Amino acid sequence: MVVKNYKYRIYPTGKQKIRLEKQFEICKNLHNDLLEISKETYTCSGKSVTSRKDLYQVTNILKEQNGYKGHSQVLQNVADKLSKSYKAFYQRIKEKQKGKKVKVGYPRFKKRINSITYPQNNSCFKFKNQRRLHITQIGSVPIELHRIPKGTPKTLTIKKTLSNKWFVSFSCEIENKPVKHKYPENKTGIDLGLENFATLSDGTVIENPRFLNKTEKKLKREHRRLSKKKKRSINRSKQRVKLARSYETLTNQRLDFLHKLSYHLTQQYDFIAIENLGVSNMVKNHYLAKSISDASWSVFTGMLTYKASSAGGKLVEIDRFYPSSQICSDCGNKQDMPLSKRIYKCEKCGAKIPRDKNSAINILMEGIKENTAGRVGIHACGDLTSTDQSASRVVEAGTICN
Ligand SMILES: [Zn+2]
């Protein structure tokens, strides 16, 4: 089973918008109340109120005390999320104690919440027909169902973007469908770079789409316009929406590129090796930061992971300290390779090979080695024999639209 998200634009009416925004407000207040209570309980009695069960209990009390109206599961979801962020917080503390460089970051109070989630229950939402989605306590909302979601919808999230657009997304559990790869048992290594987005081990170069550079001018202009508007004026809020739209366009362009590329690769190859880059560490370097976030490596790796898994392929991430650029892919000789050298000239065997291609071949070799040695940890995926059939009943595509 794999979980897949389907996102659709919705067009709530004025009244529905008011209802939804009220829900956002209630969820925000509940989140802040829960956080405050668990903080206070800890300072007063040393007891931690951070588990799901505890937070549910507090939620029920708060619901009566403060008159929080809303779907019970939506409110529970707020507690769920807070409990998750506490878990992550404890995890970070552990990592810090082990000596890793992480910011511990206590869960924060929120100024606003822009989405609500109806979890694990189909009866909260139902398709009336292809054009309308009925949501409990909100009503029948017009939806643009540009494609039919497959599988069983597990949760529904309603979201409002900064540019004032509304979306719903369903997370559905669907069965893996291994594809016939174009080159069965064909393997590739991918070297991600700054000059080019990626280089494959067969020498194929995928150029970097520098969307940010292209849209940068426009973004700068919108930013400048925003700064000139009077604070708290209507024009300022209009301009803020315009700016948000430009950013949205950029994100969409970027995601589109990454989706298409990762799809293409996972359809073609059934074994992909890639470097684990530790992007969060590199983004701290301000000189490289823009290019890296532009290139969106981590998003790309995430996409490759789940797409390889659902296509029945395998993705192996190799250790980030593996010196892929320093080793000669022909003879295994290791030599210094400053970033300025674009061609690998081996001092030992005399091989001449483009730097990125050399890295990609090394990454592939190392990936195969790790894989056969069985050392591929949590990053490996695509083991289709262990899919859990009992996890969910698979509904034929389209049946939920009745
Ligand atoms: Zn060599």
Residues whose N, C-alpha, C, O or C-beta is under 5 A from the ligand:
A	BS01	ZN	C328 D330 C331 G332 N333 C346 K348 C349 G350 A351
